[in-house]
Amino acid sequence: MEQLTMCSRQGAFTLPIETGQTIVQIAKTANVPWGYLCERGICAQCRTKVEEGMEYLNPLTEAEKKRLRKAERTEGYRLGCQMKIETPGSVRLVHKPY
Ligand code: FES
């Protein structure tokens, strides 16, 4: 079944897929602990490793291209406040602030 799995230091949370909202917005609504501050792609408190389902996400935003190093982007890092699920599919994320 398609689902969103969000892993943080507090554990793994499984949620239904929701398109069009950022991961930070989804976390806030679902009370999933997922660090964030600026929600503008600057602080990187929301840095997230995509372990599964990159193909279902929106393309990298300009803010992510500026804030994340190329090597990080290649390894699957995104910013939770910039990334959205665009099409339904299983997505697995790990919160990885610096
Ligand atoms: S909340 Fe600051 S970069 Fe995402």
Backbone and ligand atoms as CSV (ligand in chain L), in Angstrom:
chain,resi,resn,atom,element,x,y,z
A,1,MET,N,N,0.833,-1.199,0.000
A,1,MET,CA,C,0.000,0.000,0.000
A,1,MET,C,C,0.870,1.253,0.000
A,2,GLU,N,N,0.428,2.253,-0.732
A,2,GLU,CA,C,1.201,3.491,-0.778
A,2,GLU,C,C,1.084,4.237,0.537
A,3,GLN,N,N,2.229,4.632,1.064
A,3,GLN,CA,C,2.197,5.379,2.316
A,3,GLN,C,C,3.440,6.238,2.439
A,4,LEU,N,N,3.334,7.193,3.325
A,4,LEU,CA,C,4.459,8.059,3.636
A,4,LEU,C,C,5.014,7.629,4.981
A,5,THR,N,N,6.298,7.286,5.005
A,5,THR,CA,C,6.944,6.919,6.264
A,5,THR,C,C,7.948,8.001,6.612
A,6,MET,N,N,7.808,8.560,7.790
A,6,MET,CA,C,8.694,9.634,8.241
A,6,MET,C,C,9.435,9.153,9.486
A,7,CYS,N,N,10.764,9.061,9.377
A,7,CYS,CA,C,11.578,8.570,10.485
A,7,CYS,C,C,12.353,9.725,11.103
A,8,SER,N,N,12.213,9.871,12.406
A,8,SER,CA,C,12.984,10.882,13.116
A,8,SER,C,C,13.552,10.227,14.362
A,9,ARG,N,N,14.242,10.991,15.180
A,9,ARG,CA,C,14.814,10.408,16.398
A,9,ARG,C,C,13.724,9.877,17.323
A,10,GLN,N,N,12.524,10.392,17.176
A,10,GLN,CA,C,11.409,9.965,18.026
A,10,GLN,C,C,10.739,8.699,17.510
A,11,GLY,N,N,11.183,8.200,16.365
A,11,GLY,CA,C,10.603,6.969,15.851
A,11,GLY,C,C,10.103,7.116,14.431
A,12,ALA,N,N,9.424,6.085,13.952
A,12,ALA,CA,C,8.908,6.074,12.583
A,12,ALA,C,C,7.399,6.317,12.615
A,13,PHE,N,N,6.954,7.187,11.738
A,13,PHE,CA,C,5.534,7.547,11.671
A,13,PHE,C,C,5.038,7.215,10.275
A,14,THR,N,N,3.924,6.531,10.204
A,14,THR,CA,C,3.362,6.153,8.915
A,14,THR,C,C,2.084,6.938,8.675
A,15,LEU,N,N,2.039,7.601,7.521
A,15,LEU,CA,C,0.907,8.474,7.214
A,15,LEU,C,C,0.374,8.147,5.831
A,16,PRO,N,N,-0.892,8.494,5.578
A,16,PRO,CA,C,-1.397,8.355,4.216
A,16,PRO,C,C,-0.703,9.366,3.297
A,17,ILE,N,N,-0.634,9.054,2.040
A,17,ILE,CA,C,-0.005,9.957,1.080
A,17,ILE,C,C,-0.851,11.209,0.913
A,18,GLU,N,N,-0.189,12.339,0.972
A,18,GLU,CA,C,-0.893,13.605,0.759
A,18,GLU,C,C,-0.080,14.430,-0.234
A,19,THR,N,N,-0.700,14.768,-1.353
A,19,THR,CA,C,0.044,15.512,-2.375
A,19,THR,C,C,-0.163,17.014,-2.179
A,20,GLY,N,N,0.792,17.783,-2.690
A,20,GLY,CA,C,0.624,19.232,-2.738
A,20,GLY,C,C,1.019,19.998,-1.497
A,21,GLN,N,N,1.312,19.305,-0.405
A,21,GLN,CA,C,1.741,19.980,0.820
A,21,GLN,C,C,3.211,19.672,1.052
A,22,THR,N,N,3.933,20.599,1.649
A,22,THR,CA,C,5.334,20.278,1.937
A,22,THR,C,C,5.393,19.258,3.069
A,23,ILE,N,N,6.543,18.596,3.159
A,23,ILE,CA,C,6.728,17.602,4.216
A,23,ILE,C,C,6.645,18.262,5.593
A,24,VAL,N,N,7.142,19.468,5.714
A,24,VAL,CA,C,7.035,20.179,6.994
A,24,VAL,C,C,5.562,20.457,7.315
A,25,GLN,N,N,4.794,20.862,6.326
A,25,GLN,CA,C,3.364,21.114,6.567
A,25,GLN,C,C,2.645,19.827,6.985
A,26,ILE,N,N,2.971,18.736,6.319
A,26,ILE,CA,C,2.350,17.449,6.660
A,26,ILE,C,C,2.730,17.058,8.091
A,27,ALA,N,N,4.000,17.229,8.433
A,27,ALA,CA,C,4.470,16.881,9.775
A,27,ALA,C,C,3.735,17.711,10.825
A,28,LYS,N,N,3.583,18.985,10.565
A,28,LYS,CA,C,2.897,19.852,11.537
A,28,LYS,C,C,1.451,19.399,11.735
A,29,THR,N,N,0.762,19.144,10.633
A,29,THR,CA,C,-0.645,18.745,10.720
A,29,THR,C,C,-0.793,17.428,11.469
A,30,ALA,N,N,0.149,16.504,11.238
A,30,ALA,CA,C,0.046,15.162,11.827
A,30,ALA,C,C,0.770,15.050,13.164
A,31,ASN,N,N,1.312,16.170,13.657
A,31,ASN,CA,C,2.062,16.158,14.918
A,31,ASN,C,C,3.246,15.206,14.898
A,32,VAL,N,N,3.901,15.144,13.764
A,32,VAL,CA,C,5.134,14.363,13.663
A,32,VAL,C,C,6.297,15.316,13.960
A,33,PRO,N,N,7.161,14.961,14.919
A,33,PRO,CA,C,8.278,15.844,15.233
A,33,PRO,C,C,9.271,15.904,14.075
A,34,TRP,N,N,9.389,17.037,13.433
A,34,TRP,CA,C,10.255,17.201,12.257
A,34,TRP,C,C,10.774,18.621,12.320
A,35,GLY,N,N,12.010,18.769,12.696
A,35,GLY,CA,C,12.549,20.107,12.939
A,35,GLY,C,C,12.430,21.039,11.744
A,36,TYR,N,N,12.161,22.276,12.023
A,36,TYR,CA,C,12.122,23.306,10.989
A,36,TYR,C,C,12.185,24.659,11.691
A,37,LEU,N,N,12.583,25.671,10.954
A,37,LEU,CA,C,12.554,27.028,11.488
A,37,LEU,C,C,11.982,27.999,10.462
A,38,CYS,N,N,12.701,28.136,9.354
A,38,CYS,CA,C,12.384,29.252,8.438
A,38,CYS,C,C,11.273,28.926,7.435
A,39,GLU,N,N,11.181,27.684,7.040
A,39,GLU,CA,C,10.264,27.239,5.970
A,39,GLU,C,C,10.500,27.970,4.650
A,40,ARG,N,N,11.729,28.465,4.475
A,40,ARG,CA,C,12.054,29.174,3.240
A,40,ARG,C,C,13.298,28.610,2.573
A,41,GLY,N,N,13.754,27.465,3.031
A,41,GLY,CA,C,14.904,26.851,2.394
A,41,GLY,C,C,16.238,27.450,2.801
A,42,ILE,N,N,16.294,28.050,3.974
A,42,ILE,CA,C,17.525,28.723,4.389
A,42,ILE,C,C,18.209,28.010,5.561
A,43,CYS,N,N,17.473,27.637,6.588
A,43,CYS,CA,C,18.103,27.148,7.825
A,43,CYS,C,C,18.563,25.687,7.745
A,44,ALA,N,N,17.933,24.888,6.909
A,44,ALA,CA,C,18.239,23.453,6.754
A,44,ALA,C,C,17.953,22.622,8.004
A,45,GLN,N,N,17.207,23.160,8.946
A,45,GLN,CA,C,16.776,22.363,10.108
A,45,GLN,C,C,15.898,21.191,9.663
A,46,CYS,N,N,15.312,21.342,8.508
A,46,CYS,CA,C,14.367,20.338,7.997
A,46,CYS,C,C,15.047,19.356,7.037
A,47,ARG,N,N,16.378,19.356,6.989
A,47,ARG,CA,C,17.069,18.516,6.013
A,47,ARG,C,C,16.601,17.061,6.132
A,48,THR,N,N,16.349,16.465,5.004
A,48,THR,CA,C,15.681,15.167,4.937
A,48,THR,C,C,16.371,14.276,3.918
A,49,LYS,N,N,16.594,13.041,4.291
A,49,LYS,CA,C,17.126,12.075,3.333
A,49,LYS,C,C,15.963,11.273,2.762
A,50,VAL,N,N,15.912,11.229,1.457
A,50,VAL,CA,C,14.870,10.457,0.789
A,50,VAL,C,C,15.407,9.051,0.571
A,51,GLU,N,N,14.839,8.092,1.271
A,51,GLU,CA,C,15.307,6.703,1.136
A,51,GLU,C,C,14.513,5.938,0.093
A,52,GLU,N,N,13.321,6.414,-0.184
A,52,GLU,CA,C,12.479,5.725,-1.161
A,52,GLU,C,C,11.479,6.728,-1.723
A,53,GLY,N,N,11.246,6.660,-3.027
A,53,GLY,CA,C,10.153,7.430,-3.619
A,53,GLY,C,C,10.532,8.788,-4.172
A,54,MET,N,N,11.823,9.009,-4.433
A,54,MET,CA,C,12.233,10.305,-4.995
A,54,MET,C,C,11.432,10.629,-6.269
A,55,GLU,N,N,11.086,9.589,-7.004
A,55,GLU,CA,C,10.387,9.807,-8.277
A,55,GLU,C,C,8.976,10.367,-8.095
A,56,TYR,N,N,8.455,10.347,-6.891
A,56,TYR,CA,C,7.099,10.865,-6.657
A,56,TYR,C,C,7.123,12.317,-6.164
A,57,LEU,N,N,8.323,12.872,-6.000
A,57,LEU,CA,C,8.451,14.210,-5.410
A,57,LEU,C,C,8.576,15.298,-6.472
A,58,ASN,N,N,8.332,16.519,-6.052
A,58,ASN,CA,C,8.535,17.672,-6.936
A,58,ASN,C,C,10.030,17.814,-7.240
A,59,PRO,N,N,10.361,18.463,-8.343
A,59,PRO,CA,C,11.782,18.689,-8.636
A,59,PRO,C,C,12.417,19.596,-7.575
A,60,LEU,N,N,13.728,19.537,-7.476
A,60,LEU,CA,C,14.447,20.414,-6.544
A,60,LEU,C,C,14.066,21.871,-6.781
A,61,THR,N,N,13.866,22.616,-5.712
A,61,THR,CA,C,13.566,24.046,-5.847
A,61,THR,C,C,14.880,24.828,-5.927
A,62,GLU,N,N,14.774,26.080,-6.327
A,62,GLU,CA,C,15.971,26.939,-6.389
A,62,GLU,C,C,16.606,27.042,-5.004
A,63,ALA,N,N,15.780,27.128,-3.966
A,63,ALA,CA,C,16.303,27.242,-2.597
A,63,ALA,C,C,17.117,25.999,-2.234
A,64,GLU,N,N,16.651,24.842,-2.618
A,64,GLU,CA,C,17.401,23.616,-2.316
A,64,GLU,C,C,18.712,23.570,-3.098
A,65,LYS,N,N,18.678,24.026,-4.343
A,65,LYS,CA,C,19.917,24.032,-5.132
A,65,LYS,C,C,20.949,24.947,-4.504
A,66,LYS,N,N,20.485,26.018,-3.885
A,66,LYS,CA,C,21.416,26.949,-3.235
A,66,LYS,C,C,21.912,26.405,-1.909
A,67,ARG,N,N,21.030,25.796,-1.126
A,67,ARG,CA,C,21.351,25.451,0.264
A,67,ARG,C,C,22.084,24.120,0.395
A,68,LEU,N,N,21.755,23.172,-0.472
A,68,LEU,CA,C,22.353,21.830,-0.364
A,68,LEU,C,C,23.499,21.694,-1.354
A,69,ARG,N,N,24.584,21.075,-0.888
A,69,ARG,CA,C,25.712,20.844,-1.786
A,69,ARG,C,C,25.319,19.794,-2.826
A,70,LYS,N,N,26.033,19.849,-3.935
A,70,LYS,CA,C,25.716,18.918,-5.023
A,70,LYS,C,C,25.824,17.465,-4.549
A,71,ALA,N,N,26.851,17.190,-3.747
A,71,ALA,CA,C,27.037,15.822,-3.254
A,71,ALA,C,C,25.837,15.392,-2.408
A,72,GLU,N,N,25.308,16.297,-1.610
A,72,GLU,CA,C,24.137,15.975,-0.791
A,72,GLU,C,C,22.929,15.668,-1.680
A,73,ARG,N,N,22.754,16.505,-2.668
A,73,ARG,CA,C,21.606,16.305,-3.568
A,73,ARG,C,C,21.720,14.962,-4.272
A,74,THR,N,N,22.938,14.610,-4.674
A,74,THR,CA,C,23.160,13.337,-5.355
A,74,THR,C,C,22.848,12.171,-4.421
A,75,GLU,N,N,23.120,12.361,-3.129
A,75,GLU,CA,C,22.864,11.293,-2.151
A,75,GLU,C,C,21.398,11.206,-1.750
A,76,GLY,N,N,20.580,12.135,-2.225
A,76,GLY,CA,C,19.148,12.055,-1.943
A,76,GLY,C,C,18.665,12.969,-0.833
A,77,TYR,N,N,19.449,13.983,-0.516
A,77,TYR,CA,C,19.003,14.921,0.510
A,77,TYR,C,C,18.114,15.995,-0.099
A,78,ARG,N,N,17.087,16.355,0.631
A,78,ARG,CA,C,16.185,17.441,0.257
A,78,ARG,C,C,15.908,18.294,1.491
A,79,LEU,N,N,15.138,19.344,1.296
A,79,LEU,CA,C,14.693,20.161,2.425
A,79,LEU,C,C,13.195,19.913,2.621
A,80,GLY,N,N,12.829,19.553,3.839
A,80,GLY,CA,C,11.439,19.200,4.118
A,80,GLY,C,C,10.452,20.324,3.847
A,81,CYS,N,N,10.919,21.559,3.950
A,81,CYS,CA,C,10.013,22.690,3.724
A,81,CYS,C,C,9.867,23.020,2.242
A,82,GLN,N,N,10.626,22.330,1.401
A,82,GLN,CA,C,10.579,22.605,-0.038
A,82,GLN,C,C,10.025,21.422,-0.824
A,83,MET,N,N,10.083,20.270,-0.241
A,83,MET,CA,C,9.703,19.065,-0.986
A,83,MET,C,C,8.232,18.721,-0.770
A,84,LYS,N,N,7.628,18.244,-1.854
A,84,LYS,CA,C,6.217,17.846,-1.816
A,84,LYS,C,C,6.082,16.526,-2.556
A,85,ILE,N,N,5.093,15.756,-2.168
A,85,ILE,CA,C,4.757,14.574,-2.963
A,85,ILE,C,C,3.844,15.055,-4.084
A,86,GLU,N,N,4.245,14.762,-5.309
A,86,GLU,CA,C,3.464,15.226,-6.463
A,86,GLU,C,C,2.491,14.175,-6.959
A,87,THR,N,N,2.961,12.933,-6.972
A,87,THR,CA,C,2.078,11.856,-7.417
A,87,THR,C,C,2.104,10.748,-6.364
A,88,PRO,N,N,0.967,10.107,-6.139
A,88,PRO,CA,C,0.903,9.094,-5.087
A,88,PRO,C,C,1.878,7.941,-5.324
A,89,GLY,N,N,2.569,7.574,-4.280
A,89,GLY,CA,C,3.526,6.471,-4.326
A,89,GLY,C,C,4.180,6.384,-2.963
A,90,SER,N,N,4.766,5.248,-2.660
A,90,SER,CA,C,5.369,5.088,-1.340
A,90,SER,C,C,6.636,5.915,-1.218
A,91,VAL,N,N,6.715,6.676,-0.148
A,91,VAL,CA,C,7.847,7.564,0.101
A,91,VAL,C,C,8.348,7.309,1.515
A,92,ARG,N,N,9.667,7.170,1.640
A,92,ARG,CA,C,10.254,6.964,2.962
A,92,ARG,C,C,11.319,8.038,3.211
A,93,LEU,N,N,11.172,8.755,4.303
A,93,LEU,CA,C,12.031,9.915,4.593
A,93,LEU,C,C,12.670,9.763,5.960
A,94,VAL,N,N,13.887,10.276,6.081
A,94,VAL,CA,C,14.567,10.301,7.375
A,94,VAL,C,C,14.990,11.732,7.663
A,95,HIS,N,N,14.641,12.219,8.833
A,95,HIS,CA,C,15.031,13.587,9.214
A,95,HIS,C,C,16.517,13.591,9.559
A,96,LYS,N,N,17.275,14.418,8.849
A,96,LYS,CA,C,18.736,14.420,9.039
A,96,LYS,C,C,19.255,15.850,9.089
A,97,PRO,N,N,18.941,16.581,10.143
A,97,PRO,CA,C,19.541,17.906,10.264
A,97,PRO,C,C,21.047,17.766,10.467
A,98,TYR,N,N,21.803,18.821,10.230
A,98,TYR,CA,C,23.269,18.741,10.377
A,98,TYR,C,C,23.656,18.502,11.809
L,1,FES,S1,S,12.673,25.043,7.569
L,1,FES,FE1,FE,14.436,26.214,7.122
L,1,FES,S2,S,15.240,25.252,5.365
L,1,FES,FE2,FE,13.416,24.156,5.753
